[in-house]
Amino acid sequence: MSYSEQLANRIRTRLIEVPNVQEKKMMGGLTFMVNDKMCVGIIKDELMCRIDPDFHEKALEKTGCRTMDFTKQPMKGYVMISDSGMETDTDFDYWINLSLDFNQKAKQSKKKKLNL
């Protein structure tokens, strides 16, 4: 599965001054990890944002926002933003900032131990 390189570059530019950012190909798209925690990503041409689950329902009221259902199961705290929800820099920054804010309090996934 491919992802929007234009959107990837837009995210890279926005996160350039954020410390501890890593890119990982994951879920058939591209994920940006901040402090070893999933923060934002791209699936096809949509922006995926990890947000505070307590804010999830409110976020769905915004233009272009829907619940992430990548696994065919709705995932509270993860939303997908279409082009209509991030047309302006202000809209785009809103979603990135929302994800960065939650990243500070999000729990890190447990790393799998390798059996050697």
N, CA and C atoms as a LAMMPS dump frame, in Angstrom:
ITEM: TIMESTEP
0
ITEM: NUMBER OF ATOMS
348
ITEM: BOX BOUNDS ff ff ff
-5.0000000000000000e+02 5.0000000000000000e+02
-5.0000000000000000e+02 5.0000000000000000e+02
-5.0000000000000000e+02 5.0000000000000000e+02
ITEM: ATOMS id mol type element x y z
1 1 1 N 0.846 -1.173 0
2 1 2 C 0 0 0
3 1 3 C 0.896 1.242 0
4 2 1 N 0.542 2.207 -0.78
5 2 2 C 1.34 3.427 -0.836
6 2 3 C 0.681 4.517 0.014
7 3 1 N 1.452 5.562 0.231
8 3 2 C 0.934 6.69 1.005
9 3 3 C 1.348 7.976 0.297
10 4 1 N 0.693 9.067 0.654
11 4 2 C 0.931 10.358 0.029
12 4 3 C 2.29 10.921 0.462
13 5 1 N 3.204 10.993 -0.468
14 5 2 C 4.523 11.568 -0.175
15 5 3 C 4.396 13.064 0.081
16 6 1 N 3.431 13.714 -0.558
17 6 2 C 3.194 15.144 -0.324
18 6 3 C 2.776 15.385 1.128
19 7 1 N 1.884 14.536 1.64
20 7 2 C 1.47 14.656 3.036
21 7 3 C 2.636 14.322 3.967
22 8 1 N 3.436 13.328 3.601
23 8 2 C 4.613 12.974 4.41
24 8 3 C 5.553 14.173 4.529
25 9 1 N 5.786 14.862 3.438
26 9 2 C 6.671 16.037 3.466
27 9 3 C 6.064 17.168 4.285
28 10 1 N 4.762 17.309 4.219
29 10 2 C 4.09 18.336 5.017
30 10 3 C 4.266 18.051 6.516
31 11 1 N 4.143 16.782 6.893
32 11 2 C 4.34 16.394 8.292
33 11 3 C 5.803 16.591 8.69
34 12 1 N 6.728 16.15 7.835
35 12 2 C 8.162 16.311 8.137
36 12 3 C 8.504 17.772 8.396
37 13 1 N 7.982 18.653 7.558
38 13 2 C 8.244 20.086 7.712
39 13 3 C 7.683 20.583 9.042
40 14 1 N 6.491 20.137 9.39
41 14 2 C 5.849 20.585 10.635
42 14 3 C 6.575 20.066 11.879
43 15 1 N 7.152 18.866 11.78
44 15 2 C 7.805 18.242 12.935
45 15 3 C 9.318 18.482 12.992
46 16 1 N 9.837 19.301 12.096
47 16 2 C 11.292 19.459 11.987
48 16 3 C 11.958 19.9 13.286
49 17 1 N 11.27 20.683 14.077
50 17 2 C 11.868 21.167 15.325
51 17 3 C 11.423 20.379 16.556
52 18 1 N 10.657 19.333 16.348
53 18 2 C 10.212 18.489 17.458
54 18 3 C 11.302 17.447 17.724
55 19 1 N 11.767 17.345 18.973
56 19 2 C 12.82 16.36 19.265
57 19 3 C 12.279 14.93 19.283
58 20 1 N 13.184 13.995 19.059
59 20 2 C 12.893 12.558 19.178
60 20 3 C 11.805 12.066 18.233
61 21 1 N 11.884 12.475 16.961
62 21 2 C 10.929 12.014 15.95
63 21 3 C 11.592 10.93 15.104
64 22 1 N 10.877 9.852 14.895
65 22 2 C 11.34 8.776 14.027
66 22 3 C 10.222 8.43 13.054
67 23 1 N 10.598 8.061 11.859
68 23 2 C 9.629 7.591 10.871
69 23 3 C 9.706 6.075 10.802
70 24 1 N 8.541 5.438 10.745
71 24 2 C 8.481 3.984 10.616
72 24 3 C 7.399 3.625 9.613
73 25 1 N 7.736 2.745 8.701
74 25 2 C 6.714 2.219 7.8
75 25 3 C 5.935 1.185 8.589
76 26 1 N 4.622 1.389 8.608
77 26 2 C 3.783 0.539 9.443
78 26 3 C 2.353 0.624 8.929
79 27 1 N 1.605 -0.436 9.06
80 27 2 C 0.191 -0.491 8.664
81 27 3 C 0.006 -0.131 7.192
82 28 1 N 0.996 -0.414 6.364
83 28 2 C 0.895 -0.098 4.956
84 28 3 C 1.049 1.371 4.658
85 29 1 N 1.452 2.144 5.654
86 29 2 C 1.64 3.579 5.481
87 29 3 C 2.911 4.027 6.165
88 30 1 N 2.898 5.223 6.667
89 30 2 C 4.059 5.792 7.333
90 30 3 C 3.608 6.37 8.665
91 31 1 N 4.347 6.063 9.722
92 31 2 C 4.021 6.547 11.061
93 31 3 C 5.169 7.393 11.578
94 32 1 N 4.824 8.476 12.242
95 32 2 C 5.808 9.339 12.882
96 32 3 C 5.713 9.1 14.374
97 33 1 N 6.789 8.572 14.934
98 33 2 C 6.88 8.287 16.36
99 33 3 C 7.55 9.485 17.029
100 34 1 N 7.015 9.908 18.157
101 34 2 C 7.611 10.973 18.957
102 34 3 C 7.85 10.377 20.342
103 35 1 N 9.094 10.431 20.791
104 35 2 C 9.466 9.82 22.083
105 35 3 C 9.083 8.343 22.131
106 36 1 N 9.312 7.642 21.023
107 36 2 C 9.015 6.204 20.901
108 36 3 C 7.537 5.872 21.045
109 37 1 N 6.653 6.845 20.804
110 37 2 C 5.211 6.621 20.862
111 37 3 C 4.584 7.081 19.543
112 38 1 N 3.643 6.29 19.041
113 38 2 C 2.959 6.671 17.81
114 38 3 C 2.259 8.008 18.027
115 39 1 N 2.472 8.927 17.091
116 39 2 C 1.894 10.263 17.216
117 39 3 C 0.96 10.561 16.043
118 40 1 N 1.512 10.631 14.844
119 40 2 C 0.717 10.861 13.638
120 40 3 C 1.221 9.919 12.55
121 41 1 N 0.433 9.798 11.508
122 41 2 C 0.855 8.946 10.406
123 41 3 C 0.023 9.203 9.167
124 42 1 N 0.294 8.381 8.178
125 42 2 C -0.415 8.492 6.898
126 42 3 C -0.847 7.104 6.474
127 43 1 N -2.1 6.977 6.136
128 43 2 C -2.609 5.776 5.503
129 43 3 C -3.272 6.236 4.217
130 44 1 N -2.708 5.798 3.111
131 44 2 C -3.088 6.27 1.776
132 44 3 C -2.876 7.786 1.702
133 45 1 N -3.97 8.557 1.661
134 45 2 C -3.799 10.011 1.579
135 45 3 C -4.442 10.723 2.768
136 46 1 N -4.682 9.973 3.841
137 46 2 C -5.299 10.557 5.033
138 46 3 C -4.289 10.662 6.168
139 47 1 N -4.468 11.683 6.976
140 47 2 C -3.653 11.891 8.164
141 47 3 C -4.256 11.085 9.31
142 48 1 N -3.444 10.263 9.956
143 48 2 C -3.876 9.518 11.132
144 48 3 C -3.323 10.251 12.345
145 49 1 N -4.179 10.522 13.316
146 49 2 C -3.772 11.228 14.534
147 49 3 C -4.13 10.413 15.758
148 50 1 N -3.166 10.29 16.667
149 50 2 C -3.433 9.67 17.959
150 50 3 C -3.75 10.802 18.924
151 51 1 N -4.982 10.8 19.426
152 51 2 C -5.445 11.9 20.267
153 51 3 C -5.937 11.356 21.606
154 52 1 N -6.215 12.244 22.511
155 52 2 C -6.751 11.867 23.817
156 52 3 C -8.105 11.186 23.614
157 53 1 N -8.251 9.945 24.068
158 53 2 C -9.539 9.259 23.899
159 53 3 C -10.713 10.021 24.513
160 54 1 N -10.462 10.8 25.555
161 54 2 C -11.531 11.586 26.173
162 54 3 C -12.03 12.699 25.248
163 55 1 N -11.243 13.057 24.242
164 55 2 C -11.604 14.124 23.3
165 55 3 C -12.13 13.561 21.982
166 56 1 N -12.149 12.252 21.867
167 56 2 C -12.473 11.587 20.603
168 56 3 C -13.811 12.043 20.006
169 57 1 N -14.86 11.99 20.776
170 57 2 C -16.195 12.341 20.255
171 57 3 C -16.256 13.792 19.789
172 58 1 N -15.621 14.68 20.522
173 58 2 C -15.586 16.099 20.142
174 58 3 C -14.823 16.284 18.831
175 59 1 N -13.738 15.548 18.672
176 59 2 C -12.934 15.642 17.439
177 59 3 C -13.748 15.24 16.215
178 60 1 N -14.638 14.284 16.382
179 60 2 C -15.446 13.805 15.253
180 60 3 C -16.384 14.878 14.702
181 61 1 N -16.613 15.936 15.462
182 61 2 C -17.462 17.028 14.99
183 61 3 C -16.732 17.922 13.984
184 62 1 N -15.409 17.806 13.915
185 62 2 C -14.617 18.643 13.008
186 62 3 C -14.713 18.118 11.575
187 63 1 N -14.656 19.017 10.623
188 63 2 C -14.711 18.673 9.201
189 63 3 C -13.61 17.686 8.84
190 64 1 N -13.984 16.643 8.113
191 64 2 C -13.012 15.698 7.576
192 64 3 C -12.495 14.666 8.563
193 65 1 N -13.045 14.625 9.766
194 65 2 C -12.55 13.714 10.8
195 65 3 C -13.475 12.507 10.927
196 66 1 N -12.874 11.33 11.031
197 66 2 C -13.632 10.103 11.287
198 66 3 C -12.798 9.184 12.175
199 67 1 N -13.448 8.265 12.824
200 67 2 C -12.758 7.298 13.673
201 67 3 C -11.93 6.359 12.811
202 68 1 N -10.722 6.099 13.251
203 68 2 C -9.874 5.136 12.552
204 68 3 C -10.465 3.75 12.742
205 69 1 N -10.604 3.028 11.636
206 69 2 C -11.135 1.671 11.687
207 69 3 C -10.303 0.761 10.802
208 70 1 N -9.009 0.974 10.86
209 70 2 C -8.063 0.254 10.006
210 70 3 C -8.213 -1.256 10.137
211 71 1 N -8.473 -1.729 11.329
212 71 2 C -8.596 -3.168 11.578
213 71 3 C -10.056 -3.618 11.503
214 72 1 N -10.901 -2.795 10.946
215 72 2 C -12.346 -3.024 10.864
216 72 3 C -13.017 -2.883 12.223
217 73 1 N -12.261 -2.448 13.22
218 73 2 C -12.785 -2.155 14.547
219 73 3 C -12.536 -0.681 14.821
220 74 1 N -13.541 0.061 15.273
221 74 2 C -13.3 1.468 15.623
222 74 3 C -12.253 1.552 16.73
223 75 1 N -11.319 2.488 16.596
224 75 2 C -10.249 2.643 17.575
225 75 3 C -10.357 4.008 18.231
226 76 1 N -10.91 4.028 19.436
227 76 2 C -11.064 5.283 20.172
228 76 3 C -9.684 5.86 20.486
229 77 1 N -9.52 7.149 20.205
230 77 2 C -8.234 7.804 20.421
231 77 3 C -7.397 7.879 19.152
232 78 1 N -7.912 7.307 18.079
233 78 2 C -7.243 7.378 16.779
234 78 3 C -8.259 7.875 15.76
235 79 1 N -7.905 8.949 15.056
236 79 2 C -8.805 9.504 14.046
237 79 3 C -8.077 9.671 12.724
238 80 1 N -8.855 9.644 11.666
239 80 2 C -8.358 9.863 10.309
240 80 3 C -8.898 11.201 9.82
241 81 1 N -8.018 11.966 9.197
242 81 2 C -8.39 13.288 8.694
243 81 3 C -8.229 13.299 7.179
244 82 1 N -9.315 13.587 6.485
245 82 2 C -9.268 13.674 5.024
246 82 3 C -8.763 15.052 4.606
247 83 1 N -8.54 15.216 3.315
248 83 2 C -8.066 16.504 2.779
249 83 3 C -8.92 17.672 3.24
250 84 1 N -10.243 17.473 3.296
251 84 2 C -11.14 18.576 3.667
252 84 3 C -10.922 19.054 5.099
253 85 1 N -10.342 18.214 5.945
254 85 2 C -10.105 18.586 7.327
255 85 3 C -8.748 19.196 7.594
256 86 1 N -7.907 19.274 6.551
257 86 2 C -6.562 19.829 6.738
258 86 3 C -6.125 20.68 5.547
259 87 1 N -7.1 21.316 4.923
260 87 2 C -6.802 22.157 3.758
261 87 3 C -5.904 23.329 4.111
262 88 1 N -6.198 23.985 5.209
263 88 2 C -5.409 25.163 5.588
264 88 3 C -4.298 24.753 6.553
265 89 1 N -3.272 25.577 6.654
266 89 2 C -2.203 25.325 7.616
267 89 3 C -2.741 25.357 9.033
268 90 1 N -3.721 26.211 9.282
269 90 2 C -4.325 26.294 10.613
270 90 3 C -5.004 24.978 10.98
271 91 1 N -5.766 24.408 10.045
272 91 2 C -6.429 23.119 10.287
273 91 3 C -5.393 22.009 10.476
274 92 1 N -4.391 21.983 9.619
275 92 2 C -3.341 20.967 9.699
276 92 3 C -2.61 21.058 11.043
277 93 1 N -2.229 22.27 11.423
278 93 2 C -1.53 22.475 12.702
279 93 3 C -2.399 22.072 13.882
280 94 1 N -3.699 22.279 13.787
281 94 2 C -4.619 21.881 14.855
282 94 3 C -4.464 20.389 15.148
283 95 1 N -4.489 19.566 14.104
284 95 2 C -4.417 18.116 14.28
285 95 3 C -3.038 17.675 14.764
286 96 1 N -2.006 18.275 14.209
287 96 2 C -0.648 17.92 14.644
288 96 3 C -0.464 18.303 16.109
289 97 1 N -0.897 19.509 16.48
290 97 2 C -0.76 19.962 17.868
291 97 3 C -1.575 19.096 18.833
292 98 1 N -2.768 18.705 18.416
293 98 2 C -3.595 17.839 19.246
294 98 3 C -2.873 16.514 19.516
295 99 1 N -2.242 15.979 18.493
296 99 2 C -1.503 14.72 18.629
297 99 3 C -0.25 14.896 19.474
298 100 1 N 0.47 15.985 19.264
299 100 2 C 1.674 16.244 20.062
300 100 3 C 1.325 16.457 21.534
301 101 1 N 0.229 17.136 21.799
302 101 2 C -0.196 17.357 23.181
303 101 3 C -0.5 16.031 23.868
304 102 1 N -1.23 15.157 23.18
305 102 2 C -1.549 13.869 23.792
306 102 3 C -0.307 12.994 23.928
307 103 1 N 0.619 13.119 23.009
308 103 2 C 1.839 12.308 23.043
309 103 3 C 2.581 12.455 24.365
310 104 1 N 2.5 13.635 24.962
311 104 2 C 3.207 13.879 26.222
312 104 3 C 2.676 13.001 27.36
313 105 1 N 1.393 12.635 27.297
314 105 2 C 0.834 11.813 28.371
315 105 3 C 0.462 10.399 27.934
316 106 1 N 0.619 10.108 26.654
317 106 2 C 0.306 8.768 26.153
318 106 3 C 1.291 7.745 26.7
319 107 1 N 0.793 6.543 26.88
320 107 2 C 1.661 5.467 27.34
321 107 3 C 2.398 4.869 26.158
322 108 1 N 3.616 4.499 26.411
323 108 2 C 4.447 3.883 25.388
324 108 3 C 4.095 2.396 25.28
325 109 1 N 4.056 1.876 24.07
326 109 2 C 3.807 0.453 23.887
327 109 3 C 4.964 -0.336 24.492
328 110 1 N 4.616 -1.488 25.03
329 110 2 C 5.666 -2.35 25.572
330 110 3 C 6.462 -2.935 24.415
331 111 1 N 7.763 -2.881 24.544
332 111 2 C 8.631 -3.438 23.512
333 111 3 C 8.691 -4.956 23.693
334 112 1 N 8.675 -5.642 22.576
335 112 2 C 8.768 -7.101 22.609
336 112 3 C 10.216 -7.496 22.85
337 113 1 N 10.396 -8.471 23.712
338 113 2 C 11.728 -8.977 23.979
339 113 3 C 12.086 -9.99 22.905
340 114 1 N 13.316 -9.921 22.454
341 114 2 C 13.796 -10.889 21.484
342 114 3 C 14.368 -12.094 22.204
343 115 1 N 13.986 -13.246 21.768
344 115 2 C 14.565 -14.476 22.333
345 115 3 C 15.761 -14.85 21.48
346 116 1 N 16.915 -14.727 22.044
347 116 2 C 18.143 -15.049 21.308
348 116 3 C 18.71 -16.363 21.751
